[in-house]
Amino acid sequence: MNQAGSSSLLSAVGMEVPIIQAPMAGVSSPAMAVAVSNAGGLGSLGVGAMTAEKAREAIHAFRQQSNGPLNINVFVHRPAHADEARQAAWIARLAPEFKRFGATPPSSLKEIYTSFLVDDDMLAMLVAEKPTVMSFHFGLPTTEQIKALHHAGIYLMASATNLVEAKAIEQAGIDAIVAQGYEAGGHRGMFDPDIEDSQLGTFALTRLLVANVRVPVIAAGGIMDGAGIAAALALGAAAAQLGTAFVVTDESLADAGYRKALASDAAQHTVMTRAVSGRPARSLASLFTRLGASVPSADVPDYPITYDAGKALNAAGRAAGEAGYGAHWAGQGAPLARPMPTRELMQTLIDEWQQARC
């Protein structure tokens, strides 16, 4: 185990145990983050789908219940390129799915999320609120943003799916790297979603990064229990980040359809798809992933424009009692998810990790 790296990360952010709850946008809640941080880990909130004011409200909700460390995650994707012809074709492709529910597809699509790269309000809010940690997905912020956040005393992390991305993160002055293995649920953190994905698994990627970078490496993807945490640390990771393990906790914002799907056979067959949002993301097998299996990547509009259509289709399906078009992100360890309060899950993970170390 890389004791120096683990000690450095934990002391820098005030963690007592090397467990980070993944900042799952739409699933993580202040109450979940509170329970994780109060148990000695690092609670996280994904605010990539929020305005600066809504993100501030979430931070304040956390601070009302915890003095522990908090990680705020933002999306730093390149702003979408609007292609009217491709977007019209995508709407036409989805039209039969809307028709099944007696619904009409949207007449046009829009970019529903603002990238942190151009969100001055979010930057100003975070500099003022000073969360313990900030993490970045889909790429890197600008040099000026990094300087401003570091000047505010914020510890910075960014996701990498390969060594090239990790080297870029280190060179940019980011404090730690999240090694996102191909097993991980949710969106791939690839800087460029249109290049070939090396599809490195969590453990291979973790070892590769530990051997080639000087900053702490956090293993993420497929880790569901204390044995997985211990294995990641034994490979040199400074901490383990778990996402799917928290989806069915009491404090999760996952709806009933998501929870039901995670408890079904769909958990045995997670799928990487662009069809839901426009970027590769690992989801439970669903009607949406089945639809996406026959669609060339070039036909899918940019993220998050595609997500506008996906959310509309999900709303139409849910109104008719069909949950199969939801963004049911989950990693390959999904069948190991355990429904319980977050506090109990954290204690279970800590107990299992300590036992596995013996």
C-alpha positions as CSV (number, residue, x, y, z in Angstrom):
1,M,0.0,0.0,0.0
2,N,1.2,3.5,-0.8
3,Q,1.1,4.7,2.8
4,A,2.6,8.1,2.0
5,G,0.0,8.8,-0.7
6,S,-2.9,7.7,1.5
7,S,-1.7,9.7,4.5
8,S,-1.1,12.8,2.3
9,L,-4.6,12.7,0.9
10,L,-6.4,12.0,4.1
11,S,-4.6,14.6,6.1
12,A,-4.9,17.2,3.4
13,V,-8.7,17.0,3.3
14,G,-9.5,15.9,6.9
15,M,-10.6,12.3,6.2
16,E,-10.2,9.6,8.8
17,V,-10.9,6.6,6.5
18,P,-9.9,6.2,2.8
19,I,-13.5,6.1,1.5
20,I,-14.9,8.7,-0.9
21,Q,-18.6,8.7,-1.9
22,A,-18.8,9.4,-5.7
23,P,-20.5,12.7,-6.5
24,M,-23.3,11.3,-8.6
25,A,-25.3,14.1,-10.1
26,G,-29.0,13.4,-9.6
27,V,-28.4,10.8,-6.9
28,S,-26.1,12.2,-4.3
29,S,-27.8,14.4,-1.7
30,P,-26.6,16.6,1.2
31,A,-27.9,14.0,3.6
32,M,-25.9,11.3,1.9
33,A,-22.7,13.4,1.9
34,V,-23.3,14.3,5.6
35,A,-23.5,10.6,6.6
36,V,-20.3,9.8,4.7
37,S,-18.3,12.7,6.1
38,N,-19.6,12.2,9.6
39,A,-18.3,8.6,9.4
40,G,-14.8,9.8,8.5
41,G,-14.9,9.6,4.7
42,L,-15.3,12.3,2.1
43,G,-18.9,13.1,1.2
44,S,-19.6,14.5,-2.3
45,L,-22.2,16.4,-4.2
46,G,-22.4,16.5,-7.9
47,V,-23.5,20.0,-9.0
48,G,-22.9,19.8,-12.7
49,A,-26.6,19.8,-13.4
50,M,-27.2,22.8,-11.0
51,T,-27.1,26.5,-11.2
52,A,-24.6,28.3,-8.9
53,E,-27.4,29.3,-6.5
54,K,-28.8,25.7,-6.3
55,A,-25.3,24.4,-5.7
56,R,-24.8,27.0,-2.9
57,E,-28.1,25.8,-1.3
58,A,-26.8,22.2,-1.4
59,I,-23.5,23.2,0.3
60,H,-25.4,25.1,3.0
61,A,-27.7,22.1,3.6
62,F,-24.6,19.9,4.1
63,R,-22.9,22.4,6.5
64,Q,-26.0,22.6,8.6
65,Q,-25.4,19.0,9.6
66,S,-21.7,18.4,9.3
67,N,-18.3,20.0,9.9
68,G,-16.7,17.3,7.9
69,P,-15.0,17.6,4.5
70,L,-17.1,18.1,1.4
71,N,-16.2,17.4,-2.2
72,I,-18.1,19.4,-4.9
73,N,-17.9,17.9,-8.4
74,V,-18.4,19.9,-11.7
75,F,-18.5,19.0,-15.4
76,V,-15.8,20.6,-17.5
77,H,-16.9,19.2,-20.9
78,R,-16.3,21.3,-24.0
79,P,-19.4,23.3,-24.7
80,A,-21.7,21.4,-27.2
81,H,-21.6,22.0,-30.9
82,A,-25.2,22.4,-32.1
83,D,-25.8,20.5,-35.3
84,E,-29.4,21.1,-36.3
85,A,-29.6,18.3,-38.9
86,R,-28.2,15.7,-36.5
87,Q,-30.5,16.9,-33.7
88,A,-33.5,16.7,-36.0
89,A,-32.5,13.2,-37.1
90,W,-32.2,12.2,-33.4
91,I,-35.6,13.5,-32.6
92,A,-37.0,11.6,-35.5
93,R,-35.3,8.4,-34.4
94,L,-36.8,8.8,-30.9
95,A,-40.3,9.7,-32.2
96,P,-41.6,6.1,-32.2
97,E,-40.6,5.7,-28.6
98,F,-42.6,8.9,-27.6
99,K,-45.5,7.6,-29.7
100,R,-45.7,4.4,-27.6
101,F,-46.8,6.7,-24.7
102,G,-49.0,9.0,-26.6
103,A,-46.5,11.7,-26.3
104,T,-44.9,14.1,-28.7
105,P,-41.1,14.5,-28.9
106,P,-39.6,18.0,-28.4
107,S,-39.5,20.1,-31.5
108,S,-35.9,21.1,-30.8
109,L,-33.1,20.3,-28.4
110,K,-30.9,22.6,-26.2
111,E,-27.8,22.5,-24.2
112,I,-29.3,21.9,-20.8
113,Y,-26.1,22.0,-18.6
114,T,-23.4,24.8,-18.6
115,S,-19.8,23.6,-18.6
116,F,-17.8,24.8,-15.6
117,L,-15.3,26.1,-18.2
118,V,-17.7,29.0,-19.0
119,D,-19.7,29.2,-15.8
120,D,-18.3,32.3,-14.0
121,D,-21.2,32.3,-11.5
122,M,-20.3,28.8,-10.3
123,L,-16.6,29.7,-10.0
124,A,-17.4,32.8,-8.0
125,M,-19.7,30.9,-5.7
126,L,-17.2,28.1,-5.0
127,V,-14.4,30.5,-4.4
128,A,-16.6,32.2,-1.8
129,E,-18.0,29.0,-0.2
130,K,-14.6,27.2,-0.2
131,P,-15.6,23.5,-0.1
132,T,-12.8,21.3,1.1
133,V,-12.4,19.6,-2.2
134,M,-13.4,20.2,-5.8
135,S,-13.3,17.4,-8.4
136,F,-13.6,17.7,-12.2
137,H,-15.1,15.3,-14.7
138,F,-14.7,15.3,-18.5
139,G,-11.5,17.3,-18.5
140,L,-9.6,20.2,-16.9
141,P,-10.6,23.7,-15.9
142,T,-8.6,26.7,-17.2
143,T,-5.3,27.7,-15.6
144,E,-7.1,30.8,-14.2
145,Q,-9.8,28.7,-12.6
146,I,-7.3,26.4,-11.0
147,K,-5.3,29.4,-9.6
148,A,-8.5,30.9,-8.2
149,L,-9.6,27.7,-6.6
150,H,-6.2,27.0,-5.1
151,H,-6.0,30.5,-3.8
152,A,-9.2,29.9,-2.0
153,G,-7.6,26.9,-0.3
154,I,-9.5,24.2,-2.1
155,Y,-8.0,20.8,-2.7
156,L,-8.5,19.7,-6.4
157,M,-9.0,16.3,-8.0
158,A,-9.8,15.3,-11.6
159,S,-10.8,12.1,-13.3
160,A,-8.5,10.2,-15.7
161,T,-9.2,7.1,-17.8
162,N,-5.7,6.7,-19.1
163,L,-2.1,7.8,-18.5
164,V,-2.2,10.6,-21.0
165,E,-5.1,12.3,-19.2
166,A,-3.4,11.6,-15.8
167,K,-0.2,13.3,-16.9
168,A,-2.2,16.3,-18.1
169,I,-3.9,16.5,-14.7
170,E,-0.6,16.4,-12.9
171,Q,1.0,18.9,-15.2
172,A,-1.9,21.3,-14.6
173,G,-1.2,21.3,-10.9
174,I,-4.2,19.3,-9.7
175,D,-3.6,17.7,-6.3
176,A,-5.0,14.2,-6.9
177,I,-6.2,12.0,-9.7
178,V,-9.3,9.8,-9.7
179,A,-8.4,6.7,-11.7
180,Q,-11.8,5.8,-13.3
181,G,-11.8,2.2,-14.5
182,Y,-14.0,1.0,-17.3
183,E,-16.1,-0.9,-14.7
184,A,-17.4,2.4,-13.2
185,G,-21.0,3.4,-13.5
186,G,-22.1,6.7,-15.0
187,H,-20.3,8.9,-17.5
188,R,-16.8,8.1,-18.6
189,G,-14.5,10.9,-17.6
190,M,-12.7,10.9,-21.0
191,F,-11.4,14.3,-22.0
192,D,-12.4,13.6,-25.6
193,P,-15.3,11.2,-26.0
194,D,-14.7,10.8,-29.7
195,I,-11.3,9.2,-29.5
196,E,-10.7,5.4,-29.0
197,D,-11.3,4.4,-25.4
198,S,-8.5,2.2,-24.0
199,Q,-11.1,0.7,-21.6
200,L,-8.6,0.2,-18.8
201,G,-10.0,-1.6,-15.8
202,T,-9.7,0.0,-12.4
203,F,-6.9,-2.1,-11.0
204,A,-4.7,-1.9,-14.1
205,L,-5.3,1.8,-14.4
206,T,-4.6,2.4,-10.7
207,R,-1.3,0.5,-10.9
208,L,-0.3,2.3,-14.1
209,L,-1.0,5.7,-12.6
210,V,0.7,5.0,-9.3
211,A,3.8,4.0,-11.1
212,N,3.9,7.1,-13.3
213,V,2.6,10.1,-11.4
214,R,3.6,11.7,-8.1
215,V,0.3,12.9,-6.8
216,P,-2.2,10.7,-4.9
217,V,-4.3,8.3,-7.0
218,I,-7.9,7.4,-6.0
219,A,-9.3,4.1,-7.4
220,A,-12.8,4.3,-8.8
221,G,-14.9,1.7,-10.6
222,G,-16.4,-1.6,-9.5
223,I,-15.6,-1.2,-5.8
224,M,-18.6,-2.2,-3.7
225,D,-17.3,-3.4,-0.3
226,G,-14.4,-3.3,2.2
227,A,-12.5,-6.1,0.4
228,G,-12.5,-4.0,-2.8
229,I,-11.3,-0.9,-0.8
230,A,-8.5,-2.9,0.7
231,A,-7.5,-4.3,-2.7
232,A,-7.4,-0.8,-4.2
233,L,-5.2,0.5,-1.4
234,A,-2.9,-2.6,-1.7
235,L,-2.3,-1.6,-5.3
236,G,-1.1,1.9,-4.2
237,A,-4.3,3.9,-4.3
238,A,-4.6,6.6,-1.6
239,A,-8.3,6.0,-1.3
240,A,-11.3,4.3,-3.0
241,Q,-14.2,6.1,-4.5
242,L,-17.6,4.2,-4.5
243,G,-20.7,5.3,-6.4
244,T,-23.0,2.5,-7.3
245,A,-22.7,1.2,-3.7
246,F,-24.6,4.3,-2.5
247,V,-27.4,4.4,-5.1
248,V,-29.8,2.3,-3.0
249,T,-29.0,3.9,0.3
250,D,-31.9,5.6,2.1
251,E,-30.5,9.1,1.4
252,S,-30.0,8.5,-2.3
253,L,-32.2,10.6,-4.7
254,A,-32.6,7.6,-6.9
255,D,-36.3,7.1,-7.7
256,A,-38.4,3.9,-7.3
257,G,-37.8,2.8,-10.9
258,Y,-34.1,3.2,-10.6
259,R,-34.0,1.2,-7.3
260,K,-36.2,-1.5,-8.8
261,A,-34.0,-1.9,-11.8
262,L,-30.9,-2.1,-9.7
263,A,-32.5,-5.0,-7.8
264,S,-33.4,-6.8,-11.0
265,D,-31.5,-8.9,-13.5
266,A,-30.6,-5.6,-15.3
267,A,-27.8,-5.2,-12.7
268,Q,-26.1,-8.3,-14.2
269,H,-25.9,-6.6,-17.6
270,T,-24.6,-3.1,-17.4
271,V,-24.0,-1.4,-20.8
272,M,-21.9,1.5,-22.0
273,T,-24.1,3.8,-24.1
274,R,-24.2,7.3,-25.6
275,A,-27.9,7.2,-26.3
276,V,-29.1,8.6,-23.0
277,S,-26.9,11.7,-22.7
278,G,-24.6,12.0,-25.7
279,R,-21.4,10.8,-23.9
280,P,-20.4,7.2,-23.1
281,A,-21.8,6.2,-19.8
282,R,-22.3,2.9,-18.1
283,S,-26.0,2.1,-17.3
284,L,-28.1,-0.7,-16.2
285,A,-29.5,-2.7,-19.2
286,S,-32.8,-0.9,-20.2
287,L,-35.1,0.0,-23.0
288,F,-32.8,3.0,-23.6
289,T,-29.6,1.0,-23.8
290,R,-31.3,-1.5,-26.2
291,L,-32.3,1.3,-28.4
292,G,-28.8,2.8,-28.3
293,A,-27.1,-0.5,-29.2
294,S,-27.9,-0.1,-32.9
295,V,-27.0,3.6,-33.1
296,P,-23.6,4.7,-34.5
297,S,-21.9,7.2,-32.3
298,A,-21.7,9.7,-35.1
299,D,-25.5,9.9,-35.2
300,V,-25.8,11.0,-31.5
301,P,-25.8,14.7,-30.9
302,D,-23.3,16.3,-28.5
303,Y,-23.5,16.1,-24.8
304,P,-25.6,17.5,-23.1
305,I,-27.9,18.2,-26.0
306,T,-28.8,14.5,-26.3
307,Y,-29.6,14.5,-22.6
308,D,-32.4,17.0,-23.3
309,A,-34.1,14.4,-25.5
310,G,-33.4,11.6,-23.0
311,K,-35.0,13.5,-20.2
312,A,-38.1,14.2,-22.2
313,L,-38.4,10.6,-23.2
314,N,-37.9,9.5,-19.6
315,A,-40.6,11.9,-18.5
316,A,-43.0,10.5,-21.1
317,G,-42.3,7.0,-20.1
318,R,-42.7,7.6,-16.4
319,A,-46.0,9.4,-16.9
320,A,-47.2,6.1,-18.5
321,G,-45.7,3.9,-15.7
322,E,-42.6,2.9,-17.7
323,A,-39.2,3.5,-16.0
324,G,-37.0,1.9,-18.7
325,Y,-35.8,5.2,-20.2
326,G,-34.3,6.6,-17.0
327,A,-30.6,7.4,-16.6
328,H,-30.0,4.4,-14.4
329,W,-26.2,4.7,-14.1
330,A,-24.5,1.7,-12.5
331,G,-21.1,0.0,-12.5
332,Q,-20.3,-3.6,-13.1
333,G,-20.5,-4.3,-9.4
334,A,-24.2,-3.4,-9.3
335,P,-25.4,-6.8,-8.2
336,L,-23.5,-6.2,-4.9
337,A,-25.4,-3.1,-4.0
338,R,-26.9,-3.2,-0.5
339,P,-29.9,-1.1,0.5
340,M,-29.5,0.5,3.9
341,P,-29.0,3.9,5.5
342,T,-25.7,5.6,4.4
343,R,-24.5,5.6,8.0
344,E,-24.8,1.9,8.2
345,L,-23.2,1.3,4.8
346,M,-20.2,3.4,5.8
347,Q,-19.8,1.4,9.1
348,T,-20.1,-1.8,7.1
349,L,-17.5,-0.7,4.6
350,I,-15.1,0.4,7.4
351,D,-15.5,-2.9,9.2
352,E,-15.0,-5.0,6.0
353,W,-11.9,-2.9,5.1
354,Q,-10.4,-3.3,8.5
355,Q,-11.0,-7.0,8.5
356,A,-9.5,-7.4,5.0
357,R,-6.4,-5.6,6.1
358,C,-5.7,-8.2,8.8
